[in-house]
Amino acid sequence: MSGFLAPSGPQRALIVASFVSRVGNGLFNTAAVLYFTLVVHLPAAQVGAGLTIAGLVGLLAGIPAGNLADRYGPRTVWLTAVVLQAVTMAAFVLIDSWITFTLIATLDRLAATAGGAAGGALVARAGGERPAAFRAKLRTFVNLGVVLGTLGAAFAVSVDTRAAYTVLILANAASFAGAALIGLAGVPDYRPLPRPAEHRRWAVLSDRPFVSFVALYGAMGLQYQTVSLLLPIWLSAHTDAPHWTVAAVYAANSGVCVLLQSRIGSRVETPRQGGRAFRLAGLLFLVSCPLMALTADVPFWVAPVLALLAVTVHSVGEVWESSGGYALAFGLAPDHAQGQYQGLFGIGFNAGQALAPAVLTTAVLGLGHAGWLLLGVFFAALGAAGPPVAAWAERTRPTTLDTAAPHDRPDETPALDPA
């Protein structure tokens, strides 16, 4: 394990902090809806409405938090956001009404969005010359942490008592507190980079190629809930597959991502490579979506095998898609404005995730097999747009950097190569 982790220093601290917090996320996310509905006794519709409001309001924090990270340093903003999430998570044990639930959930989403923007800027600084490769390695441990947390949550769900759910919630809060302590001890307080005279606080919004890429990435992000939401519903309602197939699908998706994310991510580091990765991902989704649809047309004993094959193909596409996204998100952002650029990047992704349930369940389930085929064609079209968008963006980047890159500054803690 130690050989696979980055060398000691900022990268290792960020990996361990992210892993710890995502174990907590896995504990909480698995049982959150059950806690809100069965223990707090909130109607499912109210829970859904509260989470939707929280998710939409949370988007507002992305660019402002990124600007703060660029101006005052990413670690300060990231640590503040992580500590706030520890507080909001612990506060979930106190909710007794829909109003308090929605308020706390909204504060949590604001903190999560701010932490994502500042964390992206922090990854850019710690990643040195290869931030996309480092982000891919980081995602490997994030996925592993969520898997372990999910397995741990199974015990509380089986016990099904308020005390058991409370332990999960407080453990998640503790994971954020632990992540903050690890970050405070192991991540340097990177100084803000000098900004050119023409820098504007909302400059990212006038960067049309980058905004186009963010829209592309947000739309392609529907593929995540194709596996986590759409396929389980399809398997349960339209196939004769045994119920354990859904669990096997989740396991296969996580396993492929853990095994391949770092390996593939290390090969996709420039915007041009990112565009090509997007195209390949779209083609893989074009194959996986019809395969998922065919699970309704085969005997019950074939359906699990076909579902696992489809998810394996889809998961390889997911790894290429995320690797391409990281290469473009980091490669197109100016060093001095990584915070606001990563903030917009996170907004695009989260907006896509917020729309995904309505789009997927309405369009795809409503049309059946034709819906699955159209979904695959949609992903392939988005992927085909990757190379031209990347080329357009590269043509509009400055030919020379106005400021030195973080790893070129001798007065800062040097970034470590993640290889």
Secondary structure, DSSP 8 states (H G I E B T S, - for coil): -TTTS--TTHHHHHHHHHHHHHHHHHHHHHHHHHIIIIIS---HHHHHHHHHHHHHHHGGGHHHHHHHHHHH-HHHHHHHHHHHHHHHHHHGGG--SHHHHHHHHHHHHHHHHHHHHHHHHHHHHHTTT-HHHHHHHHHHHHHHHHHHHHHHHHHHHHH--HHHHHHHHHHHHHHHHHHHHHHHHHS---------TT--TTGGGG-HHHHHHHHHHHHHTHHHHIIIIIHHHHHHHH----THHHHHHHHHHHHHHHHHHHHHHTT--SHHHHHHHHHHHHHHHHHHHHHHHHGGGS-TTTHHHHHHHHHHHHHHHHHHHHHHHHHHHHHSS-GGGHHHHHHHHHHHHHHHHHHHHHHIIIIIHHHTHHHHHHHHHHHHHHHHHHHHHHHHHHHTS-SS-SS--GGG-TTS-------
